[in-house]
């Protein structure tokens, strides 16, 4: 029995070492996260494979590979959903005007014309890098912290935050002006 456990353990180790690099590449393609986030996702998937190893051993290599990628994809989706729901709780009409710190920021009157749902939809419509930067900034993270989390330089964080603010401001101004016209007309 001891020999079977050793050969099974060795087989799993070979399996994990063989697939880890390709899982990291898939994780980066799926979520664009920094190296440590991708490594955490891959370790989670490999742990799930270890826990299910008795069953996976009898599968063919293509079946194992497909299972790994499917589990990784599901974990990425779970993380995205969790992140999105956390951001929805952080960004709200009560605090969003504070996130526009530049001189040409929309005035407070603008926020009275925007609904909570419109705010969340506008933030969700941003490209991933702009949305995550804006969400993390709204959570109170500084540029350096955001850069470390996303695996980009601080200057890139500032640029993405600038573009996120401008896109949101343009969306909000258009919505507010249309609403004002309807109210006056």
N, C-alpha and C positions, 0 to 999 in steps of 0.2 A: 504494500500500500504506500509506503514511504517513497519508493521509486516512482510510482505513478504521480504522486503530488509533485515531485521534483521535475519530472518531464513535463507535466502540465504547466507548472510555474514557468519553466524555461520556454515552453511554447508560447505562453502569453507574453513573456518579456520580449521575445523575438517579434511577435505580432505587434506589440505596442511600439517598439523602436522603429519597425518598418513603416507604420502608418502615421506616426506622430508628425513628421515634417509635412506630409500632404494635408493632414488635418489643420495644421497651423496655416498653410497657404489658403485652404478653403475658408477658414475662419476670417482671415484678413480680407478675402474677396467678399464675403458676406456682410461683414460689419465694419470694415475699415478701422478697427480699433488698434490701439497700440499693442506692442509685443506682449506685455504682461497680461493684458485682458485676453488676448488670443490664447496665450499659454494656459490661462486659467480655464477657459472654455474647453480646450483640448484635454486638459487633465481631468475635467469633469466627465467628458465623454469616455476617456480611457478607464476611469474608475467604474463607470456604468458597464463598460465592456468586461472588466474584471469580475464584477458582481454577476454578470450573465455568462461568464466564460464557459461553464459546463454546457450550455446550450450552443454558444457560438462555435465551440470546437468542432461540432459536427457539420457546420455550414461550409460551403465552398468559399474560396477567397472573394469572388465577386459579390456574394451575398453578405459576407462580413463587411466589405468595403462599403456597400450600399447602406447597410445598417448604420455604420459609423457616421457616414455623411448625413443620413436622415436624422440621427440623434443630434448631431452637431447643429444642423439646420433648425431643429426644434428648440434647442437650447438658445440659439441666437434670437429666434423669434420671441421666446419667453423673456429674454433680457430686454429686448426692444420694447415689448409691451410693458414691462415693469418700469423701465426708464420713462416711457411716455406717460404712464399714469402718475409717476412721481413728479414729473415736470408739470403736469396738469394741475397738481395740487400747489406747486410753488408759484407758477405764473398765474396771476389773477388780476382783475381790474383794479384791485386795491393797491397793487404794488408795481404794475407794469410801467407806469410813467416814470418811476425811479430808475428804470433800466435804460432810459434814454437820457444819458448824461451830457450829450453834446449840445452846443449852443442853439442849433436849429431844431431842437426836440419839439415835438408837438405840444401844444399847450394843454393844460388840464381839461379844458372844455371839450377837447377832442375825445377824451376817454369817456365822457358822459354819453357820447353817441355810439359807442361800441359795446356790444353785448359780450358776456363771458364766453358764449359759444363762438362768436366771431373771432375773439381773441385766440382761443385755442385752435380754431381752424387755420387762422393766419400763421400761427407759429408752426403748426403741423405741416403747412404747405411749403415751408422753407426746405431747401436741400439739406441733406443729412448733416454735413459739416457746419453749416450756418445754424441750423436748429439746435444741435447739441451744444455748440458754443454759447448760444443765447440762453438755453436752458440752464447750463452749468453756471453761467454768469448770474442768472436769476436766483440760483441756489446760494449765491454769495461767494462762489469760488473766484479767486484772483486769476489773472491771465496766466501766470506761471503754473498754477495748479491745473488749469484747463489744458494748457500745453502739454504738461506731463501726462495727463489722463488720455488725451487724444494722440499723443506722440508727435506733436508738431511744435515748431518754434513759437516763442511768445509773440513775435511779430505777426505770424500767421493768425494767431488767436485774435489779435487786435484787428486785423484786416477782416476776418470772418465776422467778428462782432459788429464792425462798422457796416458791412454789407447786410447783415441780418437786420440791424436797426433801420437802415434805409429802406429795405424792402418792406418791412413791417410798417414803417411810417407812411410810405406811399400807399400801401393797402388801406391803412386806417384813414388817411386823408380822403382817399376816394370814397370810402364807405360813409364817412362823416359828411362830406360835401353832398353826396347823393341823398342822404337822409335829410339834410338841412333843406335842400331844394324841394323835396317831397313835402316837408313840413311847412314851407313857405308858400308853396304853389298850390 
